[in-house]
């Protein structure tokens, strides 16, 4: 079956969706320990969440980049995730989706969430033809994410290092076997039609 170019794939249950973020240890370690973001986590700044584990690995360099050495799997409520999608705006203007560039800019300014579609990655972090969603949360969305939607926070840095070691040794089947099971999320056009360029 052909992969849909713009679709949400995620580790999800009937009530939660797992997204990934990478932080400096002074934020990441207390968050994982306490199951909530510490006071040092700025609720007034935009935060980007990614349901794709391998896209997160691409972004943080397998947890080696500065200020991204701690990778967190953040399990959030499906209600919260879907609220963010419903209230999101594409991060770029798309002809045919928005009436005009000015209308898109007004929508982007008002929206508490924004969506970016980036090439999904393989185990070597090379781009794939289909896209992976990133959700940028600000204002009300960021506060809800930290204080209402978050169910669990798990440090998955050791998993990232283990998979990376297997990839470096050419053990791709073993590496793939450790990846989170990301399946198409049942979002439907009702949640995504305004976000697919």
C-alpha positions, 0 to 999 in steps of 0.5 A: 500500500502506498504511503500517504505523503501528508499523514500523521504516524505515531505510537498511540493507544485508544487514549494517548499519543506519544510525541518526542522532544530533546532537551538539555539534561537540566530540563529533560532529567527532572521532567522524566523523573517527576513526570511533568515539566519543571519550573525552568520549562518556559510555558511562554515559548513555542515548543515543538513536538514530533510524533516521529522517533526517527525525525527526532533522531535526525533533529537531535543527532541521536541525542548528541547535539548541544542542549538536546542530549536528553530525549523524552517520549511524552505521552499526551492525551488524544484529546489534547493532540487533536485540539492542537491539530484543530487549532493549528495553522500551516507554518507556510502559505499554501496556494489553494489552501489559504485564500491569500497570503494575508489571510494565512498570515492573520490565521498564523498570528492567531493560531496557538499551534502551527504545523510543519511537514518535514521529510520522514527519515530512515534509520540512516536519517536519510529523507523519505518521500513521505512527510512527518508532522511537527506541531509547534505549540505556543500560548494556550497550547503550550500551557495545556501541553505542559499542564493538562495533556501530559500523561507520562514523560519517559527518558528514551535517551538510552534507547536512542543510543542503543538503536544508533549503535546498531545502525553504526554496526550495520544491524538494521533489522535489530535496530528497526525492531527497537523502534516505537511502533508508529502507525497511521493515526486515525485523524481523518480529513476533519482534523487534517484537511486545513493542514495538508498543502 
